[in-house]
Amino acid sequence: MPITLPPINRRHFITGTISGAAALLFHPVWSAEPDERQSQDVWAFLSDTHIPENRNQTGGTPSINPVEHLSKIRTDILSGEIGKPCGVIVSGDCVYLHGLPGDYKTLFEEFMPFREKGLPVHFVMGNHDNRHVFLNAVAQSTATNTPPIIPSRLHSIVETPKVNFFLLDSLEKTNHTPGLFGEEQLQWLTDELDSHKDKPAILVGHHNPDYSGNIVKASGALQDTAVFFEQIRERKQVKAYFYGHTHTWKTLRVNGIHMINIPATAWRFDQSQPFAWVLLTLKDNGMSLTLRSIDPEHPKHNEIVNLAWR
């Protein structure tokens, strides 16, 4: 089940006779095909946008406006100042708190400029999202029908010339902090990884792993971290896991796999953290990450992290 809003002026699909926006709701693979204007090796990563229905709504300490923050980031991405992404990936907590219909309406309107520039937008579910409401909103945005049966998880694959992105869903319950991939989705992941050994795999979810190995629900981390790590450790094509949730910019390595914590565009728990997005540039044997802060005076603004594949 894909979780993609298509570009307005171009649509590409991997196989099959289904065409148009309907394929985005029912076809499990998105093919990021080359475009003369944009390299398929460059992607924009955002997380924790927390868009509310009311564009004037503020919150946090100090108080910020999530829509204004997203607008500044959107302008930076579309300016092409440091690179021209071929697509945008949002790693969860796309809307405010409860995943309400009005929140998604505003969210999709705010992401429309990307689609108008030919960029698909791929969404991952976070703990403040709601699958049913999200799929209703996608159907309205793409003039399709909501699936008659809402799946327990929304996961998909985005294929590119250099890597395969596996978009995962760790939403266990809306407005409930801990996350869970679940047995069924993890089985899907291992099956698909085993059938996609030809390219490096980059996994994208919302929840942070529990690196301590002691899963405590109150921690708000990914509850099935141990099983997840066990399954991806031995599959050498897995090179990285991108996630959000903690509103922190951080990179580390576990079992040779890069763990990339994408900073939030809205709210922050640590005032030293940037409000930012990340530009990913794929290389033949690794990737480069460039942090772009809303505040150009932030010490992490334009920080570049180069990571090699295991």
Sequence and secondary structure as in RCSB ss.txt:
>XXXX:A:sequence
MPITLPPINRRHFITGTISGAAALLFHPVWSAEPDERQSQDVWAFLSDTHIPENRNQTGGTPSINPVEHLSKIRT
DILSGEIGKPCGVIVSGDCVYLHGLPGDYKTLFEEFMPFREKGLPVHFVMGNHDNRHVFLNAVAQSTATNTPPII
PSRLHSIVETPKVNFFLLDSLEKTNHTPGLFGEEQLQWLTDELDSHKDKPAILVGHHNPDYSGNIVKASGALQDT
AVFFEQIRERKQVKAYFYGHTHTWKTLRVNGIHMINIPATAWRFDQSQPFAWVLLTLKDNGMSLTLRSIDPEHPK
HNEIVNLAWR
>XXXX:A:secstr
   EE  SS   BSSSS  STHHHHH SEEE   BTTB TTEEEEE    B SSTT  BTTTTB HHHHHHHHHH
HHHHTSS   S EEE S  BSSS  HHHHHHHHHHHHHHHHTT  EEE   TT  HHHHHHHHHHHHT    SS 
 S   EEEE SS EEEE   BSSTT   B   HHHHHHHHHHHHT  SS EEEE SS   TTS   GGG SBTTH
HHHHHHHHS TTEEEEEE SS   EEEEETTEEEEE   SS  SSTTS  EEEEEEE SSEEEEEEEESSTTSTT
TT EEEEE  
